[in-house]
Amino acid sequence: QVQLVESGGGLVQPGGSLRLSCAASGSIFSIAVMGWYRQVPGKQRELVATITSGGSTNYADSVKGRFTISRDNPKNTVYLQMNSLKPEDTAVYLCKVRAQTTRWGRPADYWGQGTQVTVSS
């Protein structure tokens, strides 16, 4: 099994910055993709950003130019640097990884519990 622990959420004023972290642990052979999603009550969960083991990134249009995703492969950790935050960025941010627990096992998706980000004056 793979466990994910997120940190770094909180309350910030519009225009401010936050940095989220998500550390994966457990029986990990490899992690192909790490990513961040967000969810607002009553709305569908949406992709924020993803990053592959090779460093290729993908962003939602709403966060391009403001958010940066990065990862530390030896530490199995993914980060999300969020700048120029807006009230509409308020959500629970969840980490997801696609990982193999053995060399021959099929990749599976694992989710963290989420961390609250609130952007408000």
C-alpha positions in Angstrom: 0.0 0.0 0.0 0.9 3.6 -0.5 0.3 6.4 2.0 0.2 10.1 1.1 0.6 12.9 3.6 -0.2 16.4 2.5 0.8 19.6 4.2 1.0 23.3 3.6 -2.6 24.4 3.3 -4.1 27.3 5.2 -5.6 30.8 5.0 -4.0 33.4 2.8 -5.0 36.8 1.5 -5.7 37.3 -2.2 -2.4 37.8 -4.1 -0.6 35.7 -1.5 1.3 32.5 -1.9 1.3 29.0 -0.4 3.4 25.9 -1.0 1.8 22.4 -0.7 3.8 19.3 -0.2 2.7 15.6 -0.5 5.0 12.8 0.6 4.4 9.2 -0.5 5.5 6.3 1.6 5.0 2.6 1.9 5.6 -0.2 -0.5 6.7 1.8 -3.5 8.5 0.4 -6.5 8.0 3.4 -8.8 5.7 6.5 -9.2 4.9 7.4 -12.8 2.8 10.4 -12.2 2.2 12.7 -9.2 -0.5 15.4 -9.2 -2.7 17.8 -7.4 -6.5 18.1 -7.7 -9.0 20.3 -5.9 -12.5 20.1 -4.9 -15.2 22.5 -3.8 -18.4 21.3 -2.1 -21.0 20.7 -4.7 -18.6 20.8 -7.7 -16.7 18.1 -9.5 -13.1 17.4 -8.5 -10.8 19.1 -11.0 -7.2 18.6 -12.0 -4.8 21.3 -11.0 -1.4 20.0 -12.2 0.5 16.8 -12.9 4.1 15.9 -13.3 5.7 12.7 -14.6 8.8 11.0 -13.4 10.6 12.6 -16.3 9.5 16.1 -15.3 6.8 16.7 -17.9 4.1 18.9 -16.5 0.4 19.7 -17.2 -1.7 22.5 -15.8 -5.3 23.5 -15.7 -5.8 26.7 -17.7 -7.0 28.5 -14.6 -3.7 28.1 -12.8 -1.2 28.5 -15.7 1.4 31.1 -14.9 0.5 31.2 -11.2 1.1 27.6 -10.0 4.2 25.5 -10.4 4.4 21.7 -9.7 7.7 20.0 -9.0 8.8 16.7 -7.5 11.7 15.2 -5.6 12.0 11.7 -6.9 14.3 10.2 -4.3 12.0 11.6 -1.6 8.8 10.5 -3.4 7.5 14.0 -2.8 5.5 16.4 -5.0 5.1 20.1 -4.4 2.7 22.8 -5.6 3.9 26.4 -5.4 0.8 28.6 -5.6 1.4 32.3 -6.3 -1.1 35.2 -7.0 -3.8 33.3 -5.2 -7.4 34.2 -5.9 -10.6 33.6 -3.9 -11.7 31.2 -6.6 -8.7 29.0 -5.7 -10.3 28.2 -2.4 -10.8 24.4 -2.2 -9.6 21.2 -0.7 -6.4 20.3 -2.5 -5.8 16.6 -2.9 -2.6 14.8 -3.9 -2.8 11.7 -6.2 0.0 9.4 -7.4 0.0 6.6 -9.9 2.4 4.0 -8.4 3.5 0.5 -8.7 4.2 -1.4 -5.5 6.1 -4.2 -7.2 8.1 -4.4 -10.4 5.5 -6.5 -12.2 2.4 -5.0 -10.5 -0.1 -3.0 -12.3 0.0 0.8 -11.6 -2.8 2.0 -9.3 -4.0 5.5 -8.2 -3.6 6.5 -4.6 -5.2 9.6 -3.0 -4.3 11.7 0.0 -6.8 13.1 2.5 -6.6 16.6 1.3 -5.5 19.9 2.7 -7.7 23.0 2.9 -6.7 26.2 1.0 -8.7 29.3 1.8 -8.1 32.6 -0.1 -9.9 35.4 1.6 -9.3 38.9 2.9 
